[in-house]
Amino acid sequence: MASSACVQPVLKLGPPHSSQPKKRPFLSRCFFANPNPSPIPMSLAKVAIFSKPPSSFSCQRLRFTVGAQREYSSGEESGSLVSDASNQETFSWASVILPFLFPALGGLLFGYDIGATSGATISLQSPQLSGTTWFKLSAIQLGLVVSGSLYGALLGSLLVYPIADFLGRRRELISAALLYGLGALITALAPDLGVLLAGRLLYGLGIGLAMHGAPLYIAETCPSQIRGTLISLKELFIVLGILLGFFVGNFQINAIGGWRYMYGFSAPIALLMGLGMWSLPPSPRWLLLRAVQGKGPLLQYKKEATLALSKLRGRSPNDEASERQIEDTLISVKSANVEEDSEGNFLEVFQGPSLKAFIIGGGLVLFQQITGQPSVLYYAGPILQGAGFSAAADATRVSIIIGLFKLLMTWIAVAKVDNLGRRPLLIGGVSGIALSLFLLAAYYKFLGGFPLVAVAALLLYVGCYQISFGPISWLMVSEIFPLRTRGKGISLAVLTNFGSNAIVTFAFSPLKELLGADNLFLLFGAIALSSLLFIALYVPETKGLSLEEIESKILN
């Protein structure tokens, strides 16, 4: 999943306007009428200073976007040109590593739960390995164990919306780390099934808070020219977490009570995340937002914001450059806060262009889950074990191969999404997903003597998912909603994602028991074909379009 959406702030902490040169460099012609231009790669920074175009470069070749960043038109000139080269913020990479790393651990812990649960379900149900007297779990009980954290995440994403601005991004992530740690310890030490489920729910609450707070903190505190890169890397941390869960599961699968170690391993990572976030300052933008909202003295919040920005950039306290940036940012926050007050009501998301956007974005994240993605990941171990890898260790080792393959395909998707476009990747990837699901059904029906068919089908599923539904769904969600309802629309998309994820994960075992594995994968395959039809008929191509063009040309 990248079950987490990229959230882009209204403003960026950049150099003051007074520092901009009067003459706009050549590169500014590549960006048109957009308040938040896409960051320029560091490798192109020197190119940007030329006042005349070098013969070996063109505007088209200098355009750059990463991950869920919006794309920009290279078409007609607009009256409002933004010079990215002159707005580049001076920073050192050493100063941005920790403010990115500690929030990104929230995504890693989310992914780790997915990977670890794959092995834990095998260990927990084994009479020899579980180390419990209650290892005989029914399909319903197993579904609750597996999906307990997803239900917690769904609840957390509901609870965080009204309290997010009160907590702030830093305290929200500290709270997430605390819930992660408590959930991991309670689950690992659970004396019975009820306590285990309570631990899973607490861990899930941490997921809900972390998936909301991490992209906000990273986006609001990192330099603007590397914002897209860092947010995309945060999504990659989820994949790394899944792989880490597979590795830990492989090492502990033959241990008595190995599932306790699998779930408990996340506790020290949560501790590191909590201590790391405690050492970081609050988001300067959040401090200024609180000041504008009248939550405290303006001068006090400005001073705290200046100190926070200086610490984030590795500067001395009350640095003059930080003070100038905060002054400029305060003006932008005041303007943005006025616009936020004028936003529409909740029901407006279901009207006009916003409804069309929600059908597209919400439909993608719904199909992302109901084509079986949670089941394939959470139950990778049991599926492989049933496919002929009789030893638990064999199944977990193949799960590691799947995790490595998932990591590789994620990198490919990040590299190609802005070259090939959204629709080609979605159509090609979802076609592969449907084929893989039908292969799994065929294996369970009449190809049972060929276990490699199941492995190949799982690899095909994972690879196609990572170049289609995985990254593209959230990229489309971040692009497609109109500015007026973007916050509410993305919030609904997150709820749709977690809700459908939890339902599918919970329903997999009972449906498998009721229908049989062959018919269940046939059902998922039919849903995949329906999603392919949905993409072909309703999902537009947004490559090369600014957000304003998407709203005017596609939604209207």
Salt bridges, closest charged atoms under 4 A:
GLU71 OE2 - ARG422 NH1 2.23
GLU89 OE2 - ARG313 NE 2.49
GLU89 OE2 - ARG315 NH2 3.67
ASP113 OD1 - ARG200 NH1 2.48
ASP165 OD1 - ARG169 NH1 3.33
GLU172 OE2 - HIS212 ND1 3.01
GLU220 OE2 - ARG169 NH2 3.00
GLU220 OE2 - ARG285 NH1 3.62
GLU235 OE2 - LYS234 NZ 2.75
GLU320 OE2 - ARG324 NH1 3.13
GLU327 OE2 - LYS302 NZ 2.51
GLU340 OE2 - ARG285 NH2 3.63
GLU343 OE1 - LYS488 NZ 3.54
GLU348 OE2 - ARG484 NE 2.68
ASP394 OD1 - ARG397 NH1 3.50
ASP418 OD1 - ARG422 NH1 3.30
GLU479 OE2 - ARG422 NH2 2.53
ASP518 OD2 - LYS445 NZ 3.41
GLU549 OE2 - LYS553 NZ 3.79
